[in-house]
Amino acid sequence: MTEEEKALAGMLYYAKEERLQKERERSQELSFEYNQLRPSQAEEREAIIRREMKRTGKHFRIEEPFHCDFWGRVSLGENFFANYNLTILAGNEVIFGDQVLIGPNCGIYAAGHAFDIKKRDAGLEYALPIHIGNHVWIGGHVSIVSGVTIGAGSIIAAESVVVSDIPSNVLAGGNPCKVIRKIREEDDKKFASLPNF
């Protein structure tokens, strides 16, 4: 079993293995290339994402700067939007559903280091997939760690640290992130005086 296969299977793996190091360096080069493009070069940015990510929807946007260590393990749903300074550590798959909105300065970390000191010092890491459902809104400065699933329609409050699964259609927040309550129809009542779209 290769180190990459171990990583994708959720097993401890040697992260400094040569093949993984080369792919990580290639992804760092892609991030550098992406971040050097001018804001007006939207087509060029889109082309890099379509070419390098595992899957994309027809429409998506990732503002610069964007950093990712394994571009080929990331899937974007339809109408995905990420604001400035998104970091994805994709030691395993990171899958975003449709209509996902991500605020600025967020980190999505599918990778982690071994807990045991000797294993950690030897360069062993683990990686578990992250799944973010359709219609999820992630506020600014949120961190999401390895193995987490966020259910469809949920909202994650700004500055939350998501360390366990969040069900669908809830408002969740805090460190650690916990369900605050179900999302209600009246949540948008304060905006009732604004024109409807």
Residue pairs with C-beta under 8 A, 6 or more apart in sequence:
1 9
2 17
2 19
3 13
3 14
3 15
3 17
3 19
3 20
4 13
4 17
4 19
4 20
6 12
6 13
7 13
7 15
7 20
7 91
7 92
7 125
7 126
7 127
8 92
8 93
8 127
10 92
10 126
10 127
10 128
10 129
11 126
12 114
12 119
12 124
12 125
12 126
13 20
13 124
13 125
13 126
13 127
14 20
14 122
14 123
14 124
15 91
15 111
15 123
15 124
15 125
16 123
23 70
23 72
24 69
24 70
27 68
27 69
27 70
27 71
27 72
28 69
30 48
30 52
30 68
30 71
31 65
31 66
31 67
31 68
31 71
33 48
34 45
34 48
34 49
34 64
34 66
35 64
35 65
35 66
35 67
37 44
37 45
37 64
39 64
42 61
45 62
45 64
46 60
49 56
49 60
49 62
49 76
50 56
52 71
52 72
53 71
53 72
53 74
53 75
53 76
54 72
54 73
54 74
54 75
54 93
55 75
55 76
56 75
56 76
56 80
57 76
57 77
57 78
57 79
57 80
57 98
58 78
59 78
59 79
60 76
60 78
60 79
60 80
60 81
61 80
61 81
61 82
62 80
62 81
62 82
62 86
63 82
63 83
63 84
63 86
63 104
64 84
65 84
65 85
66 82
66 85
66 86
66 87
67 86
67 87
67 88
68 74
68 87
68 88
68 89
68 90
69 88
69 89
69 90
69 91
69 111
70 90
70 91
71 90
73 90
73 91
73 92
73 93
73 94
73 110
74 88
74 90
74 93
74 94
74 95
74 96
75 93
75 94
75 95
75 96
76 96
76 100
77 96
77 97
77 98
77 99
77 100
77 134
78 98
78 99
79 98
79 99
79 100
80 96
80 98
80 99
80 100
81 100
81 101
81 102
82 102
82 106
83 102
83 103
83 104
83 106
83 140
84 104
84 105
85 104
85 105
85 106
86 102
86 106
86 107
86 108
87 106
87 107
87 108
87 109
88 94
88 107
88 108
88 109
88 110
89 107
89 108
89 109
89 110
89 111
90 110
90 111
91 110
91 111
91 112
91 125
91 126
91 127
91 146
92 110
92 111
92 127
92 128
92 129
92 130
92 146
93 110
93 129
93 130
94 108
94 110
94 129
94 130
94 132
95 129
95 130
95 131
95 132
96 132
97 131
97 132
97 133
97 134
97 135
97 136
97 152
98 134
98 135
99 134
99 135
100 132
100 134
100 135
100 136
100 137
100 138
101 136
101 137
101 138
102 138
102 142
103 138
103 139
103 140
103 141
103 142
103 158
104 140
104 141
105 140
105 141
106 138
106 140
106 141
106 142
106 143
106 144
107 142
107 143
107 144
108 130
108 143
108 144
109 143
109 144
109 145
109 146
110 127
110 128
110 129
110 130
110 146
110 147
111 125
111 126
111 127
111 146
112 125
112 126
112 127
112 145
112 146
113 120
113 124
113 125
113 126
114 120
114 122
114 124
114 125
114 126
126 146
127 146
128 146
128 147
129 147
130 144
130 146
130 147
130 148
130 149
131 148
131 149
131 150
132 138
132 144
132 149
132 150
133 149
133 150
133 151
133 152
133 153
133 154
133 168
134 152
134 153
135 152
135 153
136 150
136 151
136 152
136 153
136 154
136 155
136 156
137 154
137 155
137 156
138 144
138 150
138 156
139 155
139 156
139 157
139 158
139 159
139 160
139 173
140 158
140 159
141 158
141 159
142 156
142 157
142 158
142 159
142 160
142 161
142 162
143 160
143 161
143 162
144 150
144 156
144 162
145 161
145 162
145 163
148 162
148 163
148 164
148 165
148 166
149 165
149 166
150 156
150 162
150 165
150 166
151 165
151 166
151 167
151 168
151 169
151 170
152 168
152 169
153 168
153 169
153 183
154 166
154 167
154 168
154 169
154 170
154 171
154 172
154 183
155 170
155 171
155 172
155 183
156 162
156 166
156 172
156 173
156 177
157 171
157 172
157 173
157 174
157 177
157 180
158 173
159 173
159 175
160 172
160 173
160 174
160 175
160 177
161 174
161 175
161 176
161 177
162 172
162 176
162 177
163 176
163 177
164 176
164 177
166 172
166 177
166 179
167 179
169 182
169 183
170 179
170 180
170 181
170 182
170 183
171 179
171 180
171 181
171 182
171 183
171 187
172 178
172 179
172 180
173 180
174 180
